[in-house]
């Protein structure tokens, strides 16, 4: 089979001149459409001519989007975008600040290979650490969980945010080497706590006396009978009976399947 050698087409000097002229117009008008309007042809035809000129090495065809991106790179640095994200500026705020479109913003993100999620988390860490530091300055010590949860709305918000971002307030403290603050009670809380302890002691003593009195009246009873009559939990009654037995005020008699409690004869 006969093989034919492929011949590369070489444009004439006139064709080269026309292609260069098209490229110069494109560089002047910046867009394919404006260049096409000035020459009275279609936008697609201009694109084909520019690609042909680039293929023959006459010039480099740079799209309008690439041109715009090059301009933005000269005006907006990678650090500018990073600072905006870390400071938790919204996307539309960054676009408004630098007067760019959303498409151009994402074009810069892609060009600079910026990992927006990592930077956003870094900004969150920075924000909540600053809020926490201000609370420490106000209190003069690291806040307890109770102080964060039962203070103003902003402090409660910080507590929730820390738990979401770090997993828990304890993990947050461990990461930054913060010792867990001791529990602190106000004077009113301490007084109420002591008052409740005293009330419980009095109530317990009254229940023990009522149990002993009922045993004396009945001449003896099972713990279930005592529990139902006095309306006291059976486990609590058992504790009362053990205490009365230890004081030798009643005696316990084993009836096989149950214990029977009788008054101790003096």
Backbone as CSV, one residue per row, in Angstrom:
resi,resn,N_x,N_y,N_z,CA_x,CA_y,CA_z,C_x,C_y,C_z
1,UNK,0.845,-1.187,0.000,0.000,0.000,0.000,0.880,1.236,0.000
2,UNK,0.556,2.154,-0.864,1.372,3.349,-1.018,1.071,4.356,0.079
3,UNK,2.112,4.861,0.714,1.925,5.833,1.777,2.232,7.225,1.269
4,UNK,1.384,8.177,1.700,1.569,9.561,1.308,2.050,10.369,2.509
5,UNK,2.969,11.205,2.276,3.482,12.055,3.336,2.532,13.228,3.543
6,UNK,2.165,13.425,4.842,1.229,14.503,5.155,1.920,15.848,5.055
7,UNK,1.290,16.768,4.374,1.872,18.100,4.187,1.209,19.090,5.138
8,UNK,2.001,19.839,5.864,1.500,20.864,6.756,1.206,22.117,5.954
9,UNK,0.020,22.667,6.190,-0.358,23.885,5.472,0.399,25.071,6.051
10,UNK,0.967,25.862,5.205,1.705,27.059,5.611,0.983,28.279,5.062
11,UNK,0.495,29.148,5.956,-0.235,30.326,5.473,0.690,31.285,4.720
12,UNK,0.088,31.999,3.815,0.853,32.989,3.046,1.099,34.210,3.916
13,UNK,1.924,35.086,3.418,2.227,36.305,4.161,0.992,37.172,4.306
14,UNK,0.151,37.170,3.269,-1.078,37.951,3.334,-2.009,37.409,4.419
15,UNK,-2.114,36.085,4.487,-2.961,35.461,5.514,-2.410,35.736,6.919
16,UNK,-1.094,35.665,7.056,-0.488,35.970,8.356,-0.804,37.407,8.767
17,UNK,-0.709,38.320,7.789,-0.971,39.724,8.081,-2.412,39.938,8.554
18,UNK,-3.356,39.239,7.912,-4.766,39.382,8.287,-5.027,38.801,9.673
19,UNK,-4.387,37.674,9.964,-4.566,37.065,11.292,-4.018,37.973,12.385
20,UNK,-2.857,38.574,12.131,-2.268,39.499,13.114,-3.154,40.729,13.278
21,UNK,-3.755,41.179,12.178,-4.649,42.335,12.231,-5.886,42.023,13.084
22,UNK,-6.424,40.802,12.940,-7.575,40.388,13.754,-7.197,40.374,15.231
23,UNK,-6.025,39.863,15.539,-5.576,39.807,16.935,-5.397,41.205,17.516
24,UNK,-4.869,42.132,16.696,-4.690,43.509,17.184,-6.037,44.153,17.504
25,UNK,-7.039,43.900,16.648,-8.377,44.424,16.912,-8.975,43.810,18.189
26,UNK,-8.707,42.524,18.339,-9.221,41.837,19.550,-8.586,42.415,20.809
27,UNK,-7.289,42.678,20.782,-6.605,43.273,21.927,-7.125,44.681,22.198
28,UNK,-7.561,45.354,21.139,-8.077,46.709,21.282,-9.491,46.713,21.887
29,UNK,-10.344,45.821,21.381,-11.753,45.797,21.814,-11.990,44.913,23.047
30,UNK,-11.056,44.021,23.358,-11.086,43.184,24.566,-12.037,41.990,24.489
31,UNK,-13.102,42.079,23.660,-14.067,40.974,23.601,-14.245,40.498,22.161
32,UNK,-14.675,39.238,22.038,-14.920,38.663,20.707,-16.073,39.369,20.000
33,UNK,-17.128,39.691,20.763,-18.315,40.281,20.146,-18.025,41.657,19.559
34,UNK,-17.310,42.484,20.325,-16.989,43.826,19.827,-16.067,43.752,18.605
35,UNK,-15.136,42.804,18.645,-14.240,42.628,17.496,-15.027,42.167,16.277
36,UNK,-15.966,41.245,16.486,-16.796,40.746,15.389,-17.658,41.856,14.803
37,UNK,-18.212,42.715,15.675,-19.050,43.819,15.192,-18.244,44.791,14.351
38,UNK,-16.998,45.033,14.761,-16.174,45.990,14.010,-15.769,45.451,12.640
39,UNK,-15.717,44.106,12.503,-15.309,43.509,11.227,-16.497,43.005,10.411
40,UNK,-17.682,43.033,10.990,-18.866,42.606,10.263,-18.966,41.097,10.078
41,UNK,-18.400,40.345,11.003,-18.481,38.873,10.956,-19.046,38.378,12.290
42,UNK,-19.146,37.047,12.418,-19.693,36.486,13.655,-18.616,36.374,14.729
43,UNK,-19.104,36.252,15.928,-18.208,36.077,17.073,-17.429,34.774,16.962
44,UNK,-18.084,33.734,16.483,-17.428,32.431,16.334,-16.309,32.485,15.302
45,UNK,-16.512,33.277,14.251,-15.476,33.386,13.213,-14.219,34.059,13.768
46,UNK,-14.404,35.055,14.592,-13.258,35.728,15.212,-12.492,34.743,16.095
47,UNK,-13.218,33.939,16.850,-12.572,32.950,17.729,-11.759,31.954,16.906
48,UNK,-12.318,31.504,15.780,-11.601,30.556,14.927,-10.325,31.169,14.365
49,UNK,-10.397,32.433,13.935,-9.207,33.099,13.382,-8.125,33.269,14.450
50,UNK,-8.527,33.612,15.654,-7.557,33.783,16.732,-6.901,32.450,17.090
51,UNK,-7.680,31.379,17.122,-7.107,30.057,17.405,-6.175,29.618,16.287
52,UNK,-6.511,29.969,15.051,-5.642,29.630,13.913,-4.309,30.365,14.016
53,UNK,-4.380,31.662,14.339,-3.146,32.437,14.479,-2.272,31.906,15.607
54,UNK,-2.884,31.476,16.700,-2.109,30.918,17.800,-1.484,29.583,17.397
55,UNK,-2.226,28.777,16.628,-1.704,27.476,16.189,-0.483,27.633,15.282
56,UNK,-0.464,28.699,14.508,0.695,28.937,13.641,1.803,29.707,14.339
57,UNK,1.618,30.015,15.611,2.660,30.673,16.389,2.812,32.148,16.105
58,UNK,1.768,32.775,15.568,1.854,34.194,15.245,1.653,35.072,16.491
59,UNK,0.869,34.584,17.440,0.594,35.318,18.684,-0.033,34.340,19.670
60,UNK,-0.263,34.807,20.842,-0.923,33.988,21.862,-2.335,34.505,22.079
61,UNK,-3.299,33.625,21.869,-4.704,34.000,22.015,-5.114,33.873,23.481
62,UNK,-5.433,34.987,24.065,-5.862,35.024,25.461,-7.333,35.429,25.497
63,UNK,-8.171,34.572,26.076,-9.600,34.874,26.139,-9.854,36.081,27.039
64,UNK,-11.033,36.678,26.872,-11.384,37.847,27.687,-11.445,37.473,29.168
65,UNK,-11.871,36.242,29.456,-11.914,35.799,30.845,-10.508,35.690,31.414
66,UNK,-9.581,35.178,30.592,-8.192,35.073,31.044,-7.567,36.455,31.228
67,UNK,-7.935,37.374,30.332,-7.442,38.735,30.472,-7.945,39.376,31.765
68,UNK,-9.247,39.182,32.009,-9.827,39.747,33.232,-9.187,39.137,34.470
69,UNK,-8.954,37.821,34.440,-8.317,37.159,35.578,-6.915,37.699,35.797
70,UNK,-6.179,37.938,34.711,-4.826,38.483,34.834,-4.858,39.870,35.474
71,UNK,-5.874,40.664,35.085,-6.006,41.997,35.677,-6.317,41.903,37.177
72,UNK,-7.197,40.969,37.521,-7.568,40.810,38.930,-6.387,40.317,39.761
73,UNK,-5.578,39.447,39.194,-4.406,38.933,39.913,-3.435,40.071,40.218
74,UNK,-3.327,41.024,39.282,-2.456,42.171,39.513,-3.011,43.084,40.612
75,UNK,-4.340,43.119,40.745,-4.982,44.036,41.683,-5.286,43.407,43.035
76,UNK,-5.632,42.108,43.037,-6.041,41.433,44.266,-5.088,40.276,44.527
77,UNK,-4.374,40.319,45.626,-3.404,39.265,45.939,-4.081,38.101,46.660
78,UNK,-3.361,37.020,46.770,-3.865,35.839,47.486,-4.118,36.160,48.957
79,UNK,-3.232,36.972,49.535,-3.355,37.337,50.945,-4.613,38.156,51.197
80,UNK,-5.004,39.001,50.213,-6.222,39.797,50.363,-7.446,38.896,50.512
81,UNK,-7.517,37.856,49.683,-8.650,36.933,49.749,-8.623,36.162,51.066
82,UNK,-7.441,35.690,51.459,-7.313,34.891,52.689,-7.720,35.707,53.911
83,UNK,-7.272,36.950,53.980,-7.607,37.812,55.125,-9.118,37.994,55.222
84,UNK,-9.775,38.177,54.095,-11.226,38.341,54.099,-11.943,37.114,54.619
85,UNK,-11.498,35.919,54.199,-12.142,34.671,54.634,-11.898,34.424,56.110
86,UNK,-10.648,34.616,56.564,-10.317,34.387,57.971,-11.075,35.352,58.877
87,UNK,-11.305,36.571,58.400,-12.073,37.549,59.178,-13.568,37.319,59.075
88,UNK,-13.952,36.179,58.466,-15.348,35.752,58.353,-16.201,36.745,57.581
89,UNK,-15.579,37.423,56.577,-16.364,38.280,55.697,-17.178,37.390,54.756
90,UNK,-18.416,37.774,54.494,-19.256,36.997,53.598,-18.752,37.158,52.161
91,UNK,-19.116,36.181,51.316,-18.629,36.201,49.929,-19.041,37.480,49.216
92,UNK,-20.312,37.884,49.396,-20.775,39.094,48.705,-20.062,40.341,49.234
93,UNK,-19.638,40.293,50.523,-18.906,41.430,51.075,-17.526,41.555,50.434
94,UNK,-16.867,40.408,50.218,-15.557,40.436,49.551,-15.713,40.913,48.108
95,UNK,-16.762,40.436,47.428,-17.002,40.855,46.036,-17.271,42.353,45.956
96,UNK,-18.059,42.857,46.890,-18.366,44.294,46.911,-17.116,45.112,47.226
97,UNK,-16.314,44.600,48.144,-15.101,45.302,48.568,-14.136,45.501,47.402
98,UNK,-13.966,44.465,46.568,-13.005,44.546,45.464,-13.671,44.783,44.116
99,UNK,-15.018,44.988,44.124,-15.776,45.293,42.907,-15.592,44.207,41.848
100,UNK,-15.856,42.974,42.236,-15.760,41.848,41.319,-17.053,41.048,41.384
101,UNK,-17.286,40.225,40.355,-18.474,39.379,40.332,-18.212,38.087,41.099
102,UNK,-19.276,37.346,41.327,-19.146,36.068,42.029,-18.307,35.096,41.204
103,UNK,-18.496,35.112,39.879,-17.706,34.236,38.997,-16.220,34.580,39.071
104,UNK,-15.920,35.861,39.096,-14.521,36.290,39.185,-13.922,35.920,40.539
105,UNK,-14.742,36.004,41.593,-14.266,35.622,42.929,-13.859,34.147,42.954
106,UNK,-14.721,33.282,42.432,-14.398,31.852,42.420,-13.253,31.543,41.451
107,UNK,-13.099,32.384,40.425,-11.953,32.233,39.540,-10.640,32.491,40.273
108,UNK,-10.631,33.515,41.135,-9.448,33.812,41.942,-9.183,32.700,42.957
109,UNK,-10.272,32.190,43.560,-10.132,31.085,44.523,-9.477,29.883,43.855
110,UNK,-9.923,29.565,42.645,-9.369,28.423,41.920,-7.929,28.680,41.504
111,UNK,-7.644,29.893,41.031,-6.283,30.226,40.582,-5.291,30.161,41.735
112,UNK,-5.672,30.716,42.895,-4.779,30.728,44.045,-4.799,29.418,44.839
113,UNK,-5.718,28.493,44.458,-5.848,27.194,45.130,-6.052,27.379,46.641
114,UNK,-7.031,28.189,46.975,-7.336,28.499,48.374,-8.349,27.493,48.909
115,UNK,-8.040,26.887,50.057,-8.963,25.964,50.710,-9.860,26.783,51.647
116,UNK,-11.010,27.182,51.138,-11.876,28.099,51.884,-12.397,27.495,53.187
117,UNK,-12.688,26.189,53.209,-13.244,25.571,54.418,-12.249,25.650,55.581
118,UNK,-10.984,25.321,55.306,-9.972,25.371,56.370,-9.801,26.792,56.900
119,UNK,-9.815,27.762,55.989,-9.659,29.150,56.408,-10.877,29.633,57.196
120,UNK,-12.067,29.158,56.799,-13.287,29.533,57.510,-13.259,29.002,58.947
121,UNK,-12.815,27.743,59.099,-12.703,27.174,60.447,-11.662,27.927,61.272
122,UNK,-10.566,28.310,60.608,-9.538,29.095,61.306,-10.121,30.419,61.790
123,UNK,-10.954,31.030,60.951,-11.598,32.274,61.348,-12.553,32.084,62.511
124,UNK,-13.280,30.950,62.521,-14.181,30.649,63.629,-13.397,30.481,64.930
125,UNK,-12.289,29.719,64.857,-11.445,29.542,66.035,-10.980,30.907,66.568
126,UNK,-10.532,31.750,65.666,-10.022,33.063,66.048,-11.117,33.901,66.700
127,UNK,-12.325,33.857,66.136,-13.436,34.653,66.652,-13.816,34.228,68.064
128,UNK,-13.960,32.916,68.284,-14.424,32.438,69.580,-13.328,32.548,70.649
129,UNK,-12.070,32.412,70.250,-10.977,32.618,71.207,-10.946,34.064,71.679
130,UNK,-11.205,34.992,70.756,-11.234,36.406,71.118,-12.392,36.692,72.072
131,UNK,-13.562,36.112,71.793,-14.719,36.285,72.677,-14.429,35.713,74.065
132,UNK,-13.797,34.528,74.097,-13.467,33.885,75.366,-12.477,34.743,76.153
133,UNK,-11.488,35.307,75.468,-10.484,36.147,76.134,-11.128,37.381,76.760
134,UNK,-12.119,37.947,76.098,-12.803,39.124,76.641,-13.577,38.769,77.908
135,UNK,-14.178,37.565,77.922,-14.898,37.128,79.113,-13.931,36.936,80.276
136,UNK,-12.752,36.356,79.990,-11.732,36.181,81.027,-11.305,37.534,81.583
137,UNK,-11.170,38.530,80.702,-10.798,39.873,81.157,-11.882,40.470,82.063
138,UNK,-13.142,40.206,81.724,-14.249,40.753,82.525,-14.307,40.096,83.898
139,UNK,-14.192,38.748,83.928,-14.322,38.008,85.187,-13.056,38.034,86.026
140,UNK,-11.915,38.112,85.357,-10.646,38.022,86.069,-10.190,36.588,86.271
141,UNK,-10.926,35.652,85.706,-10.567,34.225,85.778,-11.283,33.504,84.643
142,UNK,-10.862,32.252,84.398,-11.521,31.470,83.358,-12.926,31.096,83.803
143,UNK,-13.923,31.293,82.945,-15.306,31.038,83.357,-15.600,29.550,83.497
144,UNK,-16.455,29.225,84.434,-16.938,27.850,84.561,-18.058,27.632,83.549
145,UNK,-18.422,26.377,83.359,-19.513,26.067,82.428,-20.807,26.722,82.892
146,UNK,-21.043,26.720,84.199,-22.267,27.331,84.740,-22.302,28.827,84.461
147,UNK,-21.160,29.488,84.593,-21.111,30.930,84.330,-21.422,31.236,82.872
148,UNK,-20.967,30.377,81.954,-21.257,30.591,80.540,-22.725,30.319,80.229
149,UNK,-23.285,29.279,80.855,-24.646,28.868,80.541,-25.708,29.752,81.178
150,UNK,-25.390,30.359,82.317,-26.410,31.110,83.056,-26.143,32.612,83.074
151,UNK,-25.322,33.081,82.147,-25.065,34.515,82.057,-25.880,35.102,80.906
152,UNK,-25.368,36.149,80.284,-26.134,36.798,79.226,-26.172,35.951,77.946
153,UNK,-26.960,36.391,77.013,-27.212,35.624,75.783,-25.936,35.398,74.976
154,UNK,-25.066,36.389,74.934,-23.836,36.262,74.151,-22.912,35.194,74.737
155,UNK,-22.865,35.092,76.058,-22.031,34.069,76.698,-22.602,32.686,76.443
156,UNK,-23.927,32.549,76.479,-24.550,31.251,76.172,-24.286,30.847,74.728
157,UNK,-24.324,31.833,73.836,-24.016,31.573,72.423,-22.586,31.058,72.267
158,UNK,-21.639,31.662,72.997,-20.247,31.233,72.938,-20.104,29.801,73.438
159,UNK,-20.797,29.461,74.510,-20.728,28.107,75.051,-21.212,27.083,74.031
160,UNK,-22.321,27.379,73.354,-22.856,26.477,72.318,-21.882,26.374,71.147
161,UNK,-21.310,27.514,70.729,-20.383,27.525,69.598,-19.131,26.711,69.899
162,UNK,-18.589,26.834,71.099,-17.400,26.070,71.500,-17.701,24.578,71.478
163,UNK,-18.864,24.197,72.006,-19.245,22.772,72.022,-19.377,22.223,70.608
164,UNK,-19.884,23.018,69.680,-20.033,22.568,68.295,-18.681,22.466,67.597
165,UNK,-17.808,23.439,67.819,-16.543,23.504,67.080,-15.482,22.578,67.668
166,UNK,-15.409,22.496,69.000,-14.384,21.674,69.650,-14.920,20.335,70.152
167,UNK,-16.214,20.172,70.206,-16.800,18.928,70.697,-17.368,19.067,72.090
168,UNK,-16.676,19.791,72.953,-17.145,20.062,74.318,-16.266,21.153,74.911
169,UNK,-16.745,21.739,76.006,-15.975,22.787,76.673,-14.708,22.206,77.297
170,UNK,-14.764,20.929,77.716,-13.578,20.290,78.304,-12.491,20.076,77.251
171,UNK,-12.869,19.692,76.025,-11.892,19.528,74.944,-11.264,20.869,74.580
172,UNK,-12.070,21.920,74.608,-11.554,23.265,74.353,-10.507,23.642,75.390
173,UNK,-10.810,23.341,76.658,-9.848,23.663,77.724,-8.569,22.859,77.579
174,UNK,-8.708,21.575,77.254,-7.502,20.728,77.110,-6.626,21.209,75.958
175,UNK,-7.242,21.634,74.868,-6.459,22.076,73.706,-5.603,23.292,74.023
176,UNK,-6.111,24.178,74.866,-5.384,25.414,75.175,-4.800,25.411,76.588
177,UNK,-4.768,24.236,77.234,-4.138,24.115,78.540,-4.817,24.915,79.628
178,UNK,-6.136,24.982,79.596,-6.894,25.740,80.592,-7.370,24.778,81.678
179,UNK,-7.040,25.067,82.915,-7.494,24.237,84.035,-8.991,24.445,84.257
180,UNK,-9.680,23.363,84.568,-11.111,23.452,84.839,-11.330,24.220,86.138
181,UNK,-12.075,25.326,86.092,-12.273,26.123,87.309,-13.119,25.384,88.330
182,UNK,-12.857,25.598,89.623,-13.668,24.940,90.665,-15.089,25.485,90.664
183,UNK,-16.022,24.670,91.168,-17.409,25.111,91.265,-17.527,26.208,92.315
184,UNK,-18.276,27.214,91.970,-18.471,28.321,92.893,-19.967,28.508,93.133
185,UNK,-20.328,28.669,94.403,-21.718,28.886,94.764,-21.858,30.272,95.384
186,UNK,-22.946,30.922,95.076,-23.221,32.207,95.704,-23.656,31.974,97.148
187,UNK,-23.663,33.044,97.936,-24.062,32.934,99.333,-25.506,32.470,99.456
188,UNK,-26.366,32.950,98.565,-27.772,32.540,98.586,-27.916,31.060,98.284
189,UNK,-27.109,30.577,97.327,-27.168,29.157,96.971,-26.707,28.291,98.140
190,UNK,-25.616,28.709,98.797,-25.109,27.947,99.940,-26.134,27.904,101.072
191,UNK,-26.794,29.035,101.323,-27.796,29.097,102.390,-28.975,28.182,102.071
192,UNK,-29.419,28.224,100.811,-30.542,27.373,100.418,-30.162,25.901,100.510
193,UNK,-28.907,25.597,100.138,-28.430,24.211,100.211,-28.425,23.710,101.657
194,UNK,-27.910,24.503,102.572,-27.884,24.123,103.983,-29.297,23.985,104.549
195,UNK,-30.171,24.896,104.134,-31.556,24.839,104.608,-32.245,23.555,104.166
196,UNK,-31.970,23.143,102.930,-32.586,21.911,102.425,-32.047,20.688,103.171
197,UNK,-30.751,20.700,103.471,-30.164,19.588,104.230,-30.838,19.460,105.588
198,UNK,-31.052,20.600,106.254,-31.700,20.582,107.569,-33.137,20.084,107.458
199,UNK,-33.856,20.522,106.435,-35.240,20.076,106.238,-35.296,18.564,106.030
200,UNK,-34.361,18.048,105.251,-34.336,16.608,104.997,-34.040,15.813,106.271
201,UNK,-33.151,16.362,107.108,-32.843,15.685,108.384,-34.075,15.619,109.273
202,UNK,-34.799,16.743,109.366,-36.006,16.795,110.194,-37.070,15.840,109.663
203,UNK,-37.227,15.844,108.341,-38.220,14.959,107.727,-37.881,13.493,107.976
204,UNK,-36.602,13.157,107.865,-36.179,11.774,108.091,-36.463,11.349,109.534
205,UNK,-36.140,12.243,110.463,-36.357,11.908,111.871,-37.841,11.710,112.177
206,UNK,-38.689,12.561,111.587,-40.136,12.421,111.780,-40.641,11.092,111.213
207,UNK,-40.122,10.684,110.043,-40.542,9.423,109.424,-40.107,8.221,110.273
208,UNK,-38.886,8.310,110.851,-38.407,7.214,111.719,-39.294,7.100,112.958
209,UNK,-39.661,8.259,113.536,-40.526,8.247,114.720,-41.914,7.713,114.377
210,UNK,-42.421,8.074,113.184,-43.734,7.573,112.766,-43.685,6.065,112.551
211,UNK,-42.579,5.566,112.024,-42.428,4.116,111.810,-42.427,3.380,113.145
212,UNK,-41.676,3.896,114.108,-41.615,3.270,115.429,-42.977,3.313,116.120
213,UNK,-43.658,4.433,115.979,-44.968,4.581,116.617,-45.973,3.577,116.035
214,UNK,-45.938,3.380,114.710,-46.861,2.447,114.069,-46.576,1.007,114.486
215,UNK,-45.300,0.672,114.611,-44.936,-0.684,115.058,-45.451,-0.926,116.471
216,UNK,-45.321,0.081,117.334,-45.803,-0.050,118.713,-47.324,-0.189,118.750
217,UNK,-48.025,0.572,117.891,-49.491,0.525,117.878,-49.996,-0.832,117.379
218,UNK,-49.327,-1.371,116.340,-49.771,-2.646,115.767,-49.221,-3.849,116.530
219,UNK,-48.233,-3.618,117.344,-47.593,-4.713,118.046,-46.648,-5.500,117.172
220,UNK,-46.353,-4.945,116.009,-45.456,-5.591,115.057,-46.027,-5.506,113.649
221,UNK,-45.137,-5.485,112.629,-45.611,-5.375,111.247,-44.500,-5.754,110.278
222,UNK,-44.937,-6.089,109.063,-43.968,-6.342,107.981,-43.569,-4.998,107.369
223,UNK,-42.423,-4.983,106.705,-41.958,-3.725,106.111,-42.874,-3.261,104.978
224,UNK,-43.525,-4.201,104.257,-44.439,-3.801,103.188,-45.671,-3.107,103.770
225,UNK,-46.145,-3.644,104.887,-47.299,-3.024,105.558,-46.955,-1.612,106.012
226,UNK,-45.778,-1.463,106.587,-45.330,-0.137,107.027,-45.204,0.827,105.850
227,UNK,-44.649,0.325,104.731,-44.463,1.160,103.544,-45.802,1.645,102.997
228,UNK,-46.778,0.742,102.895,-48.075,1.110,102.348,-48.854,2.018,103.291
229,UNK,-48.766,1.773,104.581,-49.520,2.581,105.554,-48.970,3.998,105.646
230,UNK,-47.660,4.111,105.688,-47.021,5.437,105.817,-46.781,6.120,104.472
231,UNK,-47.027,5.377,103.376,-46.809,5.912,102.026,-45.355,6.359,101.825
232,UNK,-44.439,5.478,102.200,-43.001,5.726,102.075,-42.400,4.599,101.243
233,UNK,-41.460,4.923,100.406,-40.800,3.917,99.565,-40.264,2.771,100.416
234,UNK,-40.427,1.541,99.922,-40.065,0.368,100.730,-38.574,0.316,101.026
235,UNK,-37.737,0.791,100.107,-36.294,0.813,100.375,-35.958,1.825,101.472
236,UNK,-36.677,2.931,101.483,-36.463,3.924,102.536,-36.898,3.367,103.887
237,UNK,-38.072,2.655,103.896,-38.545,2.022,105.134,-37.521,1.019,105.647
238,UNK,-36.890,0.283,104.745,-35.886,-0.705,105.149,-34.729,-0.013,105.871
239,UNK,-34.306,1.145,105.363,-33.228,1.887,106.030,-33.647,2.354,107.426
240,UNK,-34.921,2.819,107.526,-35.412,3.263,108.834,-35.427,2.098,109.825
241,UNK,-35.875,0.933,109.369,-35.959,-0.232,110.242,-34.582,-0.698,110.706
242,UNK,-33.599,-0.646,109.811,-32.238,-1.030,110.181,-31.680,-0.086,111.245
243,UNK,-31.991,1.192,111.093,-31.515,2.158,112.084,-32.184,1.925,113.443
244,UNK,-33.503,1.627,113.430,-34.205,1.359,114.691,-33.706,0.076,115.349
245,UNK,-33.369,-0.936,114.533,-32.809,-2.177,115.082,-31.454,-1.931,115.721
246,UNK,-30.644,-1.093,115.070,-29.308,-0.804,115.611,-29.402,-0.042,116.921
247,UNK,-30.508,0.709,117.124,-30.706,1.458,118.362,-31.444,0.618,119.410
248,UNK,-31.710,-0.661,119.066,-32.405,-1.583,119.976,-33.806,-1.093,120.359
249,UNK,-34.476,-0.391,119.464,-35.838,0.059,119.718,-36.868,-0.925,119.167
250,UNK,-36.458,-1.731,118.197,-37.302,-2.791,117.661,-36.429,-4.016,117.450
251,UNK,-37.093,-5.146,117.216,-36.348,-6.362,116.915,-36.921,-6.999,115.650
252,UNK,-36.044,-7.657,114.925,-36.439,-8.274,113.665,-36.571,-9.775,113.863
253,UNK,-37.714,-10.328,113.405,-37.973,-11.757,113.531,-38.068,-12.356,112.138
254,UNK,-37.293,-13.402,111.882,-37.285,-14.064,110.583,-38.491,-14.996,110.496
255,UNK,-39.419,-14.700,109.560,-40.615,-15.515,109.369,-40.483,-16.445,108.163
256,UNK,-39.302,-16.645,107.659,-39.092,-17.507,106.495,-39.024,-16.717,105.205
257,UNK,-40.194,-16.335,104.664,-40.234,-15.572,103.413,-40.167,-14.070,103.640
258,UNK,-40.264,-13.614,104.856,-40.244,-12.177,105.128,-39.774,-11.953,106.558
259,UNK,-39.442,-10.669,106.828,-39.061,-10.275,108.190,-40.246,-9.577,108.859
260,UNK,-40.368,-9.835,110.139,-41.428,-9.206,110.939,-40.763,-8.375,112.024
261,UNK,-41.234,-7.142,112.186,-40.602,-6.226,113.131,-41.539,-5.978,114.303
262,UNK,-41.016,-6.189,115.503,-41.792,-6.022,116.730,-41.090,-5.021,117.646
263,UNK,-41.864,-4.375,118.511,-41.224,-3.458,119.472,-40.318,-4.220,120.441
264,UNK,-39.219,-3.625,120.798,-38.292,-4.235,121.732,-38.817,-4.029,123.149
265,UNK,-38.983,-5.143,123.898,-39.494,-5.033,125.268,-38.397,-4.514,126.186
266,UNK,-38.746,-3.583,127.011,-37.758,-3.020,127.942,-37.672,-3.867,129.206
